[in-house]
Amino acid sequence: MSIAENLHKIKSSLPKSVKLVAVTKTQPIEKLLEVYAAGHKIFGENKVQEMLDKYELLPQDIEWHLIGHLQSNKVKFIAPFVSLIHSVDSLKILQEINKQAQTNNRIIECLLQIYIAEEETKFGFDFNETEQLLHSEELKLLKNIKIVGLMGMATNTSDQDQIRKEFQSLNTFFKKLQSSYSSIQTLSMGMSSDYTIAIENGSTLIRVGSSIFGDRN
């Protein structure tokens, strides 16, 4: 199937409460334009430089999401235009996002990345650290960021029960936070391999690449 057909198939199967981020990393501009021509305007990139290069070449009404690990020294490059940063994993990075948002007279929306996988390579807060951050005086000082939800990645495994358990744990925690923080509305969980399980377990935002574009070379 074509990119447009893949995109339509996925979007038509989603509940109204779930948004799709088309993960465009390593994909050429021509393929991104196919997605755009099919009416989809939410793109996700892992790397700042790749996002910058594409941002400058593509229509300005695209909503750009940074979904990969973000280093403090790179924040200034995306602060003028990024719509949502999924991968906030420290107070330090929040402070830098706030600083650069202030410079650009913006409020930048962020998701806190929560560590739920049984892998050493994933970044993120644990549940206790998240609650401590949300209660902290340091966070209250940051007026140019808005924490709008959580993001998590399940273990890279074929064991669907384990993936389900990890997504369930994050959804339970998400609901707990929602009872205290009205701004927390977004739960970013699920990629091409596991987004159906993520949606079953409360995801409101899925990050899909290969199911749209085909497997990367």
Secondary structure, 3 states (H helix, E strand, C coil): CCHHHHHHHHHHHCCCCCEEEEECCCCCHHHHHHHHHCCCCEEEECCHHHHHHHHHHCCCCCEEEECCCCCHHHHHHHCCCCCEEEEECCHHHHHHHHHHHHHCCCCEEEEEEECCCCCCCCCCECHHHHHHHHHCHHHHCCCCEEEEEEEECCCCCCCHHHHHHHHHHHHHHHHHHHCCCCCCCEEEECCCCCHHHHHHCCCCEEEECHHHHCCCC
